[in-house]
Amino acid sequence: MDYVRSRYLLLGDKVYLDRLGRRASLAYSARKATLFALDEATADQLRRNAAPPTPELAAVGAIVPRDEDELGAVLAALRSGSDDPARRGFTILVTGYCNMACGYCGQEHHRTAAQSERVARLADRVEATIAGPATRDVEITWFGGEPMLALRLIKQLSARFIAAAREHSVGYSARMATNGSLLTVATLAQLHHDCHLNSMEVTIDGPQAVHDRRRLKRNGTGSYRHIVSVLGEAVRAQVAPKLEVSIRVNVDTDNEDSVSELITDLAAHGLASPQVSLHPVPVHSWGNDISAIEIDARRYAALEAQWLRQAQSLGLRCASLPTALKRTTCRATSVHGEIVDLHERVYSCSEHPLVPGMRDSGVVATVTDLAGSAPRPPGRYDGWYDQVGEDRVPCGRCPLLPVCGGSCPKLWDEGHLPCPSMRFNWADRLDLAAARLGYKAADG
């Protein structure tokens, strides 16, 4: 059989020395989400698309049969994951209000009364899905506004969902995106142990002075010291040992110069832990105009590479290259994922419920429209893979598609460039991975 280099193979130009002094090149297969080493001769052959058709190279996704439609295969896998009725996802907007007023935020916050009848119908919807004959796993994302403002409701609903999952032998997990200002060590432990929260994203936008200026609470007080103290104590005391904490840093021209100081401070507060990861992201539009503060994608990627190197040198965990393929791009590309608010409105995209205009036009159904475990109706972006396959967006030509999925259909639709930074700094990320694995640059 005739083989060619995979279009999803990223092959670095540098030569490294392993712990035994042997020379090697590093490569990353996005088709397999796998990093591997190659001897110099094989790497050179791959660069010339003349690699030998060995089982080892085929197994890691470095080469594929010449007649294989790789894009078609990747899109088929994404469609299969998106169409899988066994895995259901709910993002529950437990409040539309936030206790912060961040200047770059495009959400429109409003207080939402949790009416018992509506909450009951929402819970019935999730429980019916858990009990559905095809359901094997359910993931709940607690979202807002600021979801911790509705902690009592989260506890109440979690108890129902966990009991239903146990009754029907269905896998259950939960995650949360929070500003962190209302966290305590006790609530972290309770969320993890009682509500089965296994992943939490906490936003910290810089060292204390910067964070407290950018993310000022509505009562005029800051939150930085409280957040890092709670997280640091929770990690030290291991009150939620299996909870993965991702520290998100929203970066724009206002705070780009302070990210390095933040990284140093986080490490000093004991957050250089396997339980905690650093996740800087460029500020993006939620329908609002951020052109005055937005950082050019390539410049951002170069800055990020510096921050990731610093973080790794201080023991802070950060993802260099993805280790898992995308099953589906996001909730918006699978009818088996939905966003539900306390008004019983069902959306396909998490950026619709709190954005003016989209709050109404983005509704695809109401809870009462959906019988039992029936999936939601198709939304605006459920035809995303057709757009990619028809080359209406450039994602089909990108070597990172299997681990990216196209990032954000909504932002593409609005004319933005939502490509992940690794599109522009993957070579730097190879260097990070090499250092973590004990490789050193051959040129010193």
C-alpha positions in Angstrom: 0.0 0.0 0.0 1.2 3.5 -0.9 1.5 5.9 2.1 1.9 9.7 2.4 2.5 12.1 5.2 -0.6 12.9 7.1 -2.0 16.4 6.6 -2.5 16.5 10.4 1.2 15.9 11.3 3.1 18.8 12.9 6.9 18.2 12.6 9.2 20.5 14.4 12.5 21.8 12.8 14.6 21.5 16.0 16.8 18.5 16.9 16.9 17.4 20.6 19.0 15.2 22.7 17.3 12.6 24.9 18.6 11.6 28.4 21.0 9.1 26.7 22.4 11.8 24.4 20.6 10.4 21.3 19.5 12.9 18.6 15.8 13.1 17.8 13.1 15.3 16.3 9.7 15.7 17.9 6.4 15.4 16.0 2.7 15.8 17.0 -0.1 13.9 15.3 -3.3 15.9 15.7 -5.1 12.9 14.1 -4.1 10.8 17.2 -3.5 13.7 19.7 -0.1 12.1 20.2 3.4 13.5 20.7 6.3 11.2 19.7 10.0 11.3 18.8 11.6 10.4 15.5 15.2 9.7 14.5 16.6 12.4 12.3 16.6 10.3 9.1 12.9 9.5 9.4 12.0 13.1 10.3 13.8 14.3 7.2 12.0 11.7 5.0 8.7 12.9 6.4 9.5 16.5 5.6 10.1 15.4 2.0 7.0 13.2 2.1 9.1 10.1 1.4 8.8 8.3 4.7 9.0 4.5 4.7 5.5 2.9 5.1 6.2 1.3 8.5 3.5 0.1 10.9 5.0 2.3 13.6 4.6 5.5 11.6 1.0 4.5 10.6 0.1 3.7 14.2 1.0 7.2 15.5 -0.7 8.8 12.5 2.4 10.2 10.9 1.5 8.5 7.6 -1.8 7.4 6.0 -2.8 5.6 2.8 -2.5 7.8 -0.2 -6.1 7.4 -1.2 -7.5 8.1 2.3 -9.8 11.1 2.6 -8.4 12.4 5.8 -10.7 15.4 6.1 -13.7 13.2 5.5 -12.5 10.8 8.1 -12.0 13.6 10.7 -15.4 15.1 10.0 -17.0 11.7 10.2 -15.5 11.2 13.6 -16.7 14.6 14.8 -20.2 13.9 13.4 -20.3 10.6 15.1 -19.4 12.1 18.4 -21.9 14.9 18.0 -24.6 12.4 17.0 -24.0 10.0 19.9 -27.2 9.8 22.0 -25.4 8.0 24.8 -23.6 11.2 26.0 -25.8 14.1 27.0 -24.8 17.5 28.1 -26.7 20.3 29.9 -25.4 23.8 30.6 -27.8 25.2 33.2 -27.9 28.9 33.6 -28.8 29.0 37.3 -28.8 32.8 37.4 -28.5 35.6 34.9 -26.9 37.9 37.4 -23.3 38.5 38.2 -21.7 40.3 41.2 -19.0 41.7 39.0 -19.1 44.3 36.2 -16.1 43.6 34.0 -15.6 46.2 31.3 -14.8 43.7 28.5 -17.8 41.4 29.2 -20.4 41.3 26.5 -23.1 39.7 28.8 -26.1 41.6 29.9 -26.8 40.6 33.5 -30.2 40.6 35.2 -31.6 39.0 38.3 -33.6 35.9 37.7 -36.1 34.5 40.2 -36.0 30.8 40.5 -39.7 29.9 40.3 -40.3 26.5 41.8 -42.6 25.2 39.1 -40.1 26.1 36.4 -37.2 24.6 38.3 -39.2 21.4 38.8 -39.8 21.2 35.0 -36.2 21.8 34.2 -35.2 19.1 36.7 -37.7 16.7 35.3 -36.2 17.3 31.8 -32.7 16.4 33.0 -34.0 13.4 35.0 -36.0 12.1 32.0 -32.8 12.3 29.9 -30.8 10.4 32.6 -33.5 7.7 32.5 -33.5 7.6 28.7 -32.7 4.2 27.3 -29.8 5.4 25.1 -28.2 7.6 27.8 -24.9 6.4 29.3 -23.2 9.6 30.6 -24.5 13.0 31.5 -22.4 16.1 32.1 -23.8 19.2 33.8 -22.2 22.6 33.5 -23.3 25.2 36.1 -23.2 28.6 34.4 -24.2 32.2 34.8 -23.9 35.2 35.3 -22.1 34.0 38.5 -23.4 30.5 39.3 -22.2 30.6 42.9 -25.0 33.2 43.6 -27.3 30.2 43.2 -25.4 27.7 45.3 -28.5 26.5 47.1 -30.2 25.7 43.8 -27.1 23.9 42.5 -27.1 21.8 45.6 -30.8 21.1 45.3 -30.6 20.1 41.6 -27.3 18.1 42.1 -29.0 15.9 44.7 -31.8 15.1 42.3 -29.5 14.4 39.3 -27.0 12.3 41.2 -29.8 10.2 42.7 -31.3 9.7 39.2 -27.9 8.8 37.7 -27.3 6.3 40.5 -30.8 4.7 40.0 -30.3 4.3 36.3 -26.5 3.4 36.4 -25.6 6.4 34.3 -22.3 8.2 34.5 -22.6 11.7 36.0 -20.1 14.6 36.2 -20.4 18.3 36.7 -18.3 21.4 36.0 -18.6 25.1 36.7 -17.3 28.4 35.3 -17.0 30.9 38.2 -15.4 34.3 39.0 -14.3 32.7 42.3 -15.3 35.6 44.6 -17.9 33.6 46.6 -15.8 30.4 47.0 -14.8 29.1 50.4 -12.8 26.1 51.2 -15.9 24.5 52.7 -18.0 25.1 49.6 -15.3 23.8 47.3 -15.3 20.6 49.3 -19.1 20.4 49.3 -19.3 21.0 45.6 -16.8 18.3 44.9 -18.0 15.6 47.3 -21.7 16.2 47.4 -22.4 17.7 44.0 -19.8 15.6 42.1 -18.1 18.7 40.7 -14.9 17.5 39.0 -13.8 20.5 37.0 -13.9 24.2 37.8 -12.7 27.2 35.8 -11.9 30.3 37.9 -11.0 33.6 36.2 -8.1 35.7 37.6 -7.0 38.5 35.3 -3.7 39.6 36.8 -1.9 40.3 40.1 -4.0 41.9 42.8 -4.0 45.5 41.6 -4.8 44.6 38.0 -7.4 41.9 38.8 -9.2 44.0 41.3 -9.4 46.9 38.8 -10.5 44.8 35.9 -12.9 42.6 37.8 -14.3 44.9 40.4 -17.3 43.6 42.3 -20.5 45.6 42.2 -20.0 46.6 45.8 -16.7 48.2 44.9 -14.4 45.7 46.5 -11.8 43.4 45.0 -11.5 39.6 45.1 -8.0 38.6 44.2 -6.6 38.0 47.6 -9.7 36.0 48.6 -9.6 33.8 45.5 -6.0 32.8 45.6 -6.1 32.3 49.4 -9.1 29.9 49.1 -7.6 28.0 46.2 -4.2 27.8 47.9 -5.7 26.5 51.1 -7.9 24.0 49.3 -4.9 22.6 47.4 -2.7 22.4 50.5 -5.5 20.7 52.6 -6.6 18.5 49.8 -10.2 19.1 50.6 -11.3 18.3 47.0 -8.4 16.1 45.8 -9.9 15.1 42.4 -11.3 18.5 41.5 -9.4 19.9 38.5 -9.1 23.7 38.8 -8.3 25.7 35.6 -7.2 29.3 36.2 -8.5 31.3 33.2 -6.7 34.6 32.4 -8.6 36.9 30.1 -5.9 38.8 28.3 -6.1 42.0 26.3 -4.0 45.1 25.8 -4.9 46.4 29.3 -3.3 43.5 31.2 -0.9 41.8 28.9 2.1 43.3 30.7 1.0 41.9 34.1 0.5 38.2 33.2 4.1 37.3 34.1 3.7 38.8 37.5 0.5 36.9 38.0 2.1 33.6 37.2 4.9 34.3 39.7 2.3 35.2 42.4 0.1 32.1 41.7 3.2 29.8 42.2 4.0 31.7 45.4 0.5 31.0 46.7 1.0 27.3 46.4 -0.9 26.8 43.1 1.9 25.0 41.4 0.0 21.8 41.8 -1.0 18.9 39.6 -4.5 19.8 40.5 -4.3 23.3 39.0 -3.7 24.4 35.5 -3.1 27.8 33.9 -5.2 28.8 30.9 -4.6 32.2 29.4 -7.0 33.2 26.6 -7.4 36.3 24.5 -10.5 38.4 25.2 -13.1 37.8 22.5 -16.3 39.4 21.4 -19.6 38.4 22.9 -21.3 40.6 20.3 -19.7 43.7 21.9 -16.9 45.8 20.3 -13.5 44.9 21.7 -11.4 46.2 18.8 -9.7 48.8 21.0 -8.3 46.2 23.4 -8.0 43.0 21.3 -4.5 41.6 20.7 -3.5 40.4 17.3 -3.7 36.6 17.2 0.0 36.1 16.2 1.3 38.6 18.7 -0.9 37.0 21.4 0.5 33.5 20.5 4.1 34.8 20.9 3.3 36.3 24.3 1.5 33.2 25.4 4.5 31.0 24.6 6.6 33.1 27.0 4.0 32.8 29.7 3.7 29.0 29.3 7.5 28.7 29.5 7.5 30.7 32.7 4.6 28.8 34.2 6.3 25.4 33.4 9.6 26.6 34.9 7.7 27.4 38.2 5.9 24.1 38.3 2.5 25.5 37.2 0.7 23.0 35.0 -0.2 24.2 31.5 -1.3 22.2 28.5 1.3 22.3 25.8 -0.5 20.2 23.2 -3.9 18.5 23.4 -3.9 14.9 24.5 -7.4 14.1 23.4 -9.3 14.3 20.2 -12.4 16.5 20.0 -15.5 14.4 20.3 -17.7 17.3 19.3 -16.8 21.0 18.8 -19.1 22.3 21.5 -22.6 22.1 22.8 -23.7 24.1 19.7 -22.7 21.3 17.3 -24.7 18.5 19.0 -28.4 18.3 19.5 -27.6 16.1 22.5 -26.2 19.2 24.2 -28.3 22.1 25.3 -28.3 25.3 27.4 -31.3 25.9 29.6 -32.2 29.0 31.7 -34.6 29.5 34.5 -37.2 30.8 32.1 -37.2 27.3 30.6 -35.7 28.6 27.4 -33.5 26.1 25.5 -30.5 27.3 23.5 -27.9 25.6 21.4 -25.1 28.0 22.2 -23.9 29.2 25.6 -23.2 32.7 24.3 -26.8 33.3 23.4 -28.8 33.5 26.7 -27.1 36.6 28.1 -26.4 38.5 24.9 -28.9 41.2 23.8 -30.8 40.1 20.8 -29.6 36.5 20.9 -31.5 36.0 24.2 -34.7 35.9 22.1 -33.6 34.9 18.6 -31.3 32.1 19.9 -34.0 30.1 21.5 -34.5 26.7 19.8 -37.2 25.4 22.1 -38.7 25.5 25.6 -38.5 22.8 28.2 -42.2 22.0 27.8 -41.7 21.6 24.1 -39.3 18.6 24.6 -40.8 15.3 25.6 -38.9 12.9 27.8 -35.3 12.5 26.7 -35.8 13.9 23.2 -32.9 15.9 21.9 -33.3 19.6 21.3 -34.1 20.8 17.8 -31.2 21.8 15.6 -29.8 25.2 16.2 -27.9 27.8 14.2 -24.6 25.8 14.2 -25.6 22.2 14.0 -24.6 22.2 10.3 -21.1 23.3 11.2 -19.3 20.2 9.9 -21.0 20.7 6.5 -19.5 24.3 6.4 -16.1 22.9 7.2 -16.4 20.1 4.6 -17.6 22.6 1.9 -14.6 24.9 2.6 -16.9 27.8 3.7 -14.5 28.3 6.6 -10.7 27.5 6.5 -10.8 24.9 9.2 -10.8 22.0 6.7 -7.3 23.1 5.7 -5.9 23.3 9.2 -3.7 20.6 10.6 -5.2 21.0 14.1 -8.8 20.3 13.1 -9.0 16.9 14.9 -8.1 18.5 18.3 -9.8 21.8 17.7 -13.0 21.1 15.9 -13.1 24.6 14.5 -13.0 26.3 17.9 -16.2 28.5 17.8 -18.8 28.4 15.0 -20.5 31.5 16.4 -17.3 33.6 16.1 -16.6 32.4 12.6 -20.2 33.3 11.7 -19.7 36.8 13.1 -16.5 37.3 11.1 -14.0 36.8 13.9 -10.9 34.6 13.9 -11.4 32.2 16.8 -8.4 29.9 16.1 -6.7 28.7 19.2 -3.3 30.1 19.9 -1.6 26.8 19.2 -2.2 27.4 15.5 0.5 30.0 15.7 2.7 28.8 18.5 2.7 25.0 18.2 6.4 24.9 17.6 7.0 26.6 21.0 4.6 24.1 22.5 6.7 21.3 21.1 9.7 22.9 23.0 7.7 22.9 26.2 6.7 19.3 25.8 10.3 18.4 25.0 11.6 20.0 28.2 8.9 18.2 30.2 10.0 14.9 28.8 13.7 15.5 29.5 14.9 16.5 26.0 17.4 19.2 25.5 18.1 21.3 22.4 21.0 19.7 20.5 22.4 23.1 19.7 22.7 23.9 23.4 
